Amino acid sequence: MEDPGEKHMRRRRFLACGLGAIACVAGCGTERAGNVVRTGFSINAGGRRWARVGQAFAGAARAAGFAAAVSHAIGGSPATGAGPAGSSGPADGSGPGGPVAGAGFAITVSGLPALASAELNNTQSLLDTATPLARLSGQIEVVVVPDRSPLRDFDDFAARLLASPQQTLLAGGPQGEPDHLLFGLIARAIGADGRRVDYTGYPRTGEAVSALLSGKVAAAAGPLADWRAPIGRGRVRALAVSTARRVPELDVPTLLECGVRVDFADWTAAFGPEDMPDESRESAVRMCEEVIGSSAWEAACLAAGWVPIPLAGDDFARWLGTEIARTRAVLRDLGLLDSTKATTCWGSCGNGH
C-alpha cells in the first residue's frame, strides 16, 4: 500500500457507494472574515445513507461562517441485491440531475460501508480513488440478546461464540457491512474462527429485531440508535457497546471493559476527488477542521445520536490506511473475500438463513 501521506499518491475514480456529494465551490460564494477566506460550497443531500450527515455538516458550516447550501439535484441511490450498495454515479457532479451549479471540486460524504464494498468487489481502496479530507462522525454499535436469553453478560456470549461459533447464530445488517464487521472483530479478538461464524444479514433493523425475538438467532449487532427502543422496552438486553467510552445514561460496558480490544464505530468522512490539487486539498482540510471542531458540529452530532470523531488531513489519511487494513483482514477472517458463506435476507427469511 502506498504511503497515504504522499502528496502525489494515486487517486483514481471514486466508486464509493450510496454517495452524498458535497461540491466545494472554489472562488464561488467566497466571503472574507478578517483574514480568513470563507469558501462557499454546495452539499448534495440526496444519498440516503449519508444524507443526514451531509445536511448536518452544511448547517455546522453555515454556523461557522461558510457559505454552504444544500442541493438535492444529484441523488445517490442505494443499489439493490445482496451486499453493500453499489456506485451511485460520478462524484464530479455529473450524475442524475446534472452538476451542481457553479461546482468546482467535488467532495463526497462516504463511510465504512463504502470502504468494505471496495474490498468485497475487489476494487481500489479509498486511498487510491479519493483524497481523504476529514473524519466526521460515527454511530455506536451495540451487541444485544433477547431479555430471556441464557447469555447473561458479554462473557457468556464470548464463551459460547468461542466454543460453538456455528451454533451461535448472529444477525445484523447486510453482510460485510458494519454490524457483520463488528462480529468479525469480536471473533478475532477472542480467538474464535471467523469462517465458522453463522451470520444472517437483514436490510432493516426491524427484521433483525424480529429474528432475535423469535429465537432464530442468539445475538444481534447494530446501531445503538436503532436498538434503543427495544432495549428501553425491556425486550432485549445490551451486552456491550462498541466504542472505547461508555454511553451516558446507559448502564452497559464497553467491549474494552469486557476484555475485548475493539474500539469500533460506523464512521462517516469527507473525501475530495481524484488528483485534487494540493492547494484545494489544503483549503478543504482547513474548512473541515474548523467545522468539525465547532460547537455547532458537536451539537448536531448530539442531536442526531452520533459520536463526533474529528480527525483531518494527513492524520486522517494515516488512520484511514490502518482502517482499510483492519477491514480487509476481518473480511478475510469471515471468508467474505473469497466466499459467500454469510447470508443476507433481502425479504423475509423463512428459516432464519
Secondary structure by P-SEA (a helix, b strand, c coil): cccccccccccccccccccbbbbbbccccccccccbbbbbbbbbccccccaaaaaaaaaaaaaaccbbbbbccbbbbbbbccccccccccccccccccccccccbbbbbccaaaaaaaaaacccccccccccccccbbbbbbbbcccccccccaaaaaaaaaaccccbbbbccccccaaaaaaaaaaaaaccccccbbbbbbccaaaaaaaaaaccccccccccccaaaaaaacccccccccccccccccccccccccccccccccccbbbbcccccaaaaaaaaaaaaaaaacaaaaaaaaaacccccccccaaaaaaaaaaaaaaaaaaaaaccccccccccccccccccc
